[in-house]
Amino acid sequence: MTNHSVKYNPKQNPADTWKHNWEVMKPFVHFGIKAMALIGGALIGIIKLLPMLAPHKDEAPKKETRIIKI
């Protein structure tokens, strides 16, 4: 990657400008994609873990069956 200033040149081919812009932005695009994948994986892990942490509501509470005589 060259480190030179690019000024607008009306005679310059637009394809050259797009190529230069891509070369400049490529590291940021790759970082963004990897960051989104990391965040997505973490969110999926959290969502899979949440049902395990919730108490089971299927179990009926046990009633007291002892009779106390006074």
C-alpha positions as CSV (number, residue, x, y, z in Angstrom):
1,M,0.0,0.0,0.0
2,T,1.5,3.3,-1.0
3,N,1.3,6.3,1.3
4,H,0.8,9.2,-1.0
5,S,-1.9,11.9,-1.1
6,V,-4.5,11.4,-3.8
7,K,-6.1,14.5,-5.2
8,Y,-9.1,14.6,-7.5
9,N,-8.1,14.3,-11.1
10,P,-11.1,14.5,-13.5
11,K,-9.1,12.6,-16.2
12,Q,-8.4,9.7,-13.8
13,N,-10.2,6.4,-14.5
14,P,-12.9,5.8,-11.8
15,A,-11.8,2.1,-11.6
16,D,-8.4,3.3,-10.3
17,T,-10.1,5.4,-7.7
18,W,-12.2,2.5,-6.6
19,K,-9.2,0.2,-6.4
20,H,-7.3,2.7,-4.3
21,N,-10.3,3.2,-2.0
22,W,-10.6,-0.6,-1.5
23,E,-6.9,-0.9,-0.7
24,V,-7.3,1.8,2.0
25,M,-10.5,0.4,3.5
26,K,-9.7,-3.3,3.3
27,P,-8.3,-3.6,6.8
28,F,-11.3,-1.9,8.3
29,V,-13.7,-4.1,6.4
30,H,-11.9,-7.3,7.5
31,F,-11.8,-6.1,11.1
32,G,-15.6,-5.3,11.0
33,I,-16.5,-8.7,9.6
34,K,-14.4,-10.5,12.3
35,A,-15.8,-8.3,15.0
36,M,-19.4,-9.1,13.9
37,A,-18.6,-12.8,13.8
38,L,-17.2,-12.7,17.3
39,I,-20.2,-10.8,18.7
40,G,-22.6,-13.1,16.9
41,G,-20.9,-16.2,18.4
42,A,-21.1,-14.7,21.9
43,L,-24.8,-13.8,21.5
44,I,-25.6,-17.3,20.3
45,G,-23.7,-18.8,23.3
46,I,-25.6,-16.5,25.7
47,I,-29.0,-17.4,24.2
48,K,-28.2,-21.1,24.4
49,L,-27.2,-20.7,28.1
50,L,-30.3,-18.8,29.2
51,P,-32.8,-21.7,29.2
52,M,-30.4,-23.7,31.4
53,L,-30.3,-21.0,34.0
54,A,-34.1,-20.6,34.2
55,P,-35.8,-22.6,36.9
56,H,-37.9,-25.6,35.7
57,K,-41.6,-24.7,35.9
58,D,-42.9,-28.1,34.9
59,E,-42.3,-29.5,38.4
60,A,-45.4,-29.0,40.6
61,P,-44.7,-27.8,44.1
62,K,-45.0,-30.6,46.7
63,K,-47.9,-30.1,49.1
64,E,-47.5,-30.7,52.8
65,T,-49.3,-34.1,53.4
66,R,-48.6,-34.3,57.2
67,I,-51.5,-33.8,59.5
68,I,-50.8,-32.0,62.7
69,K,-53.3,-32.9,65.5
70,I,-53.5,-30.6,68.5
